Amino acid sequence: MPEPSPDISKIVADLKTGNATLILGPELFDVDGVPMQHYVRQKIQQQFNDQIASYYERDGFFIIKNQDDKPEIAEAVADLYRDMRPNEAIFQEIIEIPFPLVVSVSPDTFLSDLAYRLGVTHRFSAFYPNAPEDIETPTREAPLFYNVAGCVARESSLLLDYDDLLRLLEGMLSAPKLPERLRNTLGDTKSFLFLGFQFDRWHTQLLLRLLNMRQAVRRIAPQTATPDDDTQAFLLNQFKIKFLGDDRDLLAELHQACADEGILRTTTLPGSAEQSDIIRLLQKGNVEKAVERLLHAAQGSALADDATMISGQVHALLKEKPMLDSRDFFPRQNKLADTILKLAKQLPAV
């Protein structure tokens, strides 16, 4: 295999020390030949033509005639994302590359959903301006997949119009701001890799300023992520983003370089219905039912004692829950969920 480029080699070095971050934009893949976000906006415009006064394609936002219609439109947007079947090969490569932090400006949960199926320990959270969630410090062993612009699991957080965008920016600029541990991780990052971005949008450029990249040594993106030379020159001067050739697949190059270094995360798809059931329950955050399903599936196997032990720990934690601060409860629950996922992946394949 050819030697990786110096830029890729430096990102690999930062991955080894936990100082690289991936930023995912809303155009990571196409749906029916149309970039993902454009596809969603087109479908919504067609479905709610009477309720939408106008659509600003450059920024990707609607002007909605009656604000009372927003909950229905948000529900439809969430349903579109849930019904998508993205190219999982892209997301598997992302999951296997040991980024401790992946920040997405898309509201989908594709990355976290696939990570569960692949048996990869991770954390998922999103920024909600009015109800911020505490997070654990991202690590290579337990990476954080963070949606900075809402999540389909909470439809009211989706960005549909400029009011939603302003609410998001206000929340990032003033209290509560992004979680402190997230800001610290971003501040310590030496290499940023951008994929699926449209850098010519003004709010994207504002978002870049808010992501605390002042200490970063490298900011790299594919050439195709910017539409013209003027925008590229502006981004190079303002944000020091280096655009590499448009004939290169940076994700594939980085994945191969990590494989050569032996640092890729191990992934395996579910091999049985029992594994799939447990994983689905963990995705929904239902640790209690997940451990019950594990206990049943592990009966008579070498995993029976481990399943019994983790079941006892889950039920003990749930009894303590009324007396615990959420900052204590959720990290402990997350670690139990990690163990359940690992045991589920060891169940016999059928």
N, C-alpha and C positions, 0 to 999 in steps of 0.2 A: 504493500500500500504506500502511496506517496506521503511524504511528510506533511503534517498540517501546516497551514499558514501561520505566521507569527501571531496574528490576531487571535486565531483559534487556540493556539498553544497557550497564550496568556489567559484566555478565559478558562481553559482547563486547569491551569495553575491556581486561579482564583476559586474554581469549584472545589479543588482539593482542600482549600483553607476555609471554605464556607463563605466566600466574599463575592459571589456572583449572583445576580438577580435577573430573571427573565420577565419582561413586560410584554403582555399579549394584547394586541389591538382587536378591534371588532371585525376585521376582515381576514381572519386567519384561514378560512376555507370558503369555498363556493357552495351554494345550494342551487341546483339546476342551472349551473353556469353563471350565477349571480353572486357577488360577494355577500356573505352572511347577513350583515346588517342591512344592506340594500334590499335583500330578499324579504326580510321581516317588514321593513318600512313599506315596500310596495304592496305586500299582502294586506297590511293594515289600512293603507290608503284606499285600496279597492273595497275592503270589507266595510269601512266606516266613512265612505265618501261624503255622506250627508252630514256627518258630525265633525268633519275636519275642514277647517276654513282654508288652510294652505299647508304645504309641506316644503321645508327648506332643505333641499337635497344636499347641498354642500355641507351643512352642519348636521343633518340627520334628525331634525326636530320638526314636530307638528305645531300648528296653531289650532287648538281645539275650541270649537264654538262654545260649548257648554261644559264647564268643569265637572258637572255631574256625570258626564259620559266617561270621564277618565278611568274609573274603576273597571268598567266593562272593556275599555280598550286595553288597559294594562293586563287584564285577564287573558285577552286574545293574544297579546304579545307573548306572555308567559307560555301559553299553550303552543304557540308556534315554535318556540325554543325547545319545549319538551318533546315535540313531535319530530324534531330534526334527527337525522342519522348522519352525524359527521364522519369524516374520514378518521377512524380511530388510530390509524398508523401514525398520524401526526402527533396525536395526544400521547400515544404510547412512547414515542421517542422523547417527548417533553418529560414525561414521568420518569423515564429511565435515566435521563441526564440528571445528576445529583444537585440540582438547584435547591438551596434551602428555602428560597422564596420565589414564588411566581405570582405576579400581580396582573390581574386581567381587568380591562375596562369593558368587557362584555358581561352581561348578567347571567350567562348560562353556568351550569354546573358540570359540564362535560368532563373536565379534567378530574375533579373529585370523584365523580361517578365511576369513571374508568379505573382510577387508582384503587378504589375499593375492590373492583372486580379482579384487578391484577394482584391484589394482596399487598399493596404498598401502604405502609403506615404513613399517615399524613394528617394535617389539620386543614379545615376549611372554614373560612369566615368571610364576612362582607362588611362594607362600611355603610351604616345606616345613620344619617346625620342626627336623627332625633333619639336614637337608641343604640349607642355604640357598644360593640361587643369587645370584651377583653380577649386578648390572645396570648398564647404561649410564645416564647421566643423561637423563631424558626431555626431549624437545624437541618443538616443533611440527613439525619436519621429520622426526623419527623418534620418534613417540609410543610410550609404553609402555602396553600393556594388561596389567594385573597382577591375578592371582587371589590374593586374600588368604586364601582358605579352601580351598586345595587345587585339584587339577586332575584331570579325567577321564583324562588321559594317565598319571597315576600313581595308580592306584586306592587304594593304601594311604593316600593323603593325604586321602581323602574324609571328610567329617564325618557319621558315622552315629549316634553316641551321645554321651553327655556326657563319656565318657573322651576321645573325639577332640576335643571342644570344649576341654576342659581342657588337652590337649596343645598345641593351637593357641595358647591364651592364655598358657600358660607360655612357649612359644617366643617370643611377642611381648613378654612382660614381662621376660624374662631373656635371656641369650645363647642363640641368636645374634641375636635381635630381627629386625625388618625391616631390609632393606639400608639402609645409611647414605644412599646417593644418593636412595632412595625417601623416607626420612624427611626429608631436606633439602628435597626437592621439595614434600612435603606441608606442611612448615613454612613454605615461601615462598608457598604458595597463598593468594590473596586471596578467590577465589570458589569455593565448593563447590556443585555441583548434585547432588541426590539423586534417583534414579529407581528405582522398583520396590522400595521398602523397606516393611517392617513394623516401625515404630519402637517398637511396644509390647513387643517381646521384650527381655528383660533383657540377653541377650548382644549384641544389636544395639547397645544403649546403651553397653555396655562397649567394644565395638569402636570406637564413635565416639570414646570417650576415648583410645583407643590410636592413633588416626589423626592425632594431632598437629595439631589444627586451631586451636590457641590464637591464632595470628596472623591467622587468616582474618577478613576484613571482612564477607563475605556467606556465608550458608549457607541455601540455598533448596531447597524441595521442593514437590511438588504437594500440594494439600489432601487428596487421596484417599489419600495415603501414611500417614495416621494415623487410627485408628478413632474417637476420641472427643475431646471438648474437654479433658478432664483430662490425657490424654497429650500433647496439643498444648501445653497450658500448661506442663507439665513440661519438654518438649523445648525450648520457647522460653526458659525460665528457665535450664536447665542447659547447653544447647548452642547457644542463640541461632539456632535454625533457624526461618526464616520460611516459613510455609505460604501459598502463593498459591491463588487460587480453583480449585475442583474442575471448573469448566467450561472450563479453559484447558489446552491442550496445550503445556507448556513446551518440550518438545523441538522441536516444529514451529515455535514462535515463535522460539526461539534459532536454529534452522537458517535460517529466513527472514531474520532479522536479519544473520546471517553472510553470507548470499547478497547482501543489499543492500550490505554492506560489501566484497564481493568477496574474502572470506578463506576460503571453503570449499575443502576439498581436492578435487582433480580425481579422479574415479573412473570406471573403465570395466570392464565385465565381459569375460571372455575371449571372443575372437572366433574361436578355432580350437581344434582338438583338441590341437595342439602346445602352445599357450599353457596349456591346462588341465593337460596332463601335467607341464609344467615347474613349474607352480604347486603341484600336488599333491606333487611331490618336495621343493619348498622347505618346504611345510607340515610334512613329515615330518623336516625338518632334513637331508635328503640332498643337500647342495650339490654333491657330486661327480657324482652321476647327473644332477642338474638341469642342470649345465653341459654334460655330454655330450649330453643331449637338445637343449639350445639349439644346440650346435655343429652337430648333425645337421640341425636344422630351419632353421638360418640359411645352409646351404650354397647358394651361387649367388645370395644376396641381398646387399643393401647392408649388412647386419649381419654378414656373414661375418668381416670383419677384427676387429670388436669382439668377436665371440663367440670367436674364436681367442685374442685377447689375454686375455680374462677367464678362459678355460680354462687358459691357462698360469699365470695368477696363482693360481687355485684349486689346481692341482697343486703349485705351488711352496710354497704355504702348508701343504698336507698333508704335504709332505716335512719341513717345519720343525716340525710339530706336536709330535714327541717332545721337542724342545728348548725349547718355549715354555710359559710359565705360562698357565693357562686364562684369566686376566684379560687376557692379550695375544692369545691365539688367538681367542677367541670374538668380541670386537669386530671383529677383522679379517675373520673369516668372515662376520659379519653384514653388513659393508659389501660384500663380494663378492656375498652373496645379494641385497642391494639392487640391485646392478648387473644381476645375472641377471634379477631380476624386471622391471626397467625395459626390458631388451632383449627379454624374452619378450613384453611388452605391445606392442612395436613390430613383432613378426612379422606378416606379412600375414594378415588375417582371411580365413576361408574361408566 
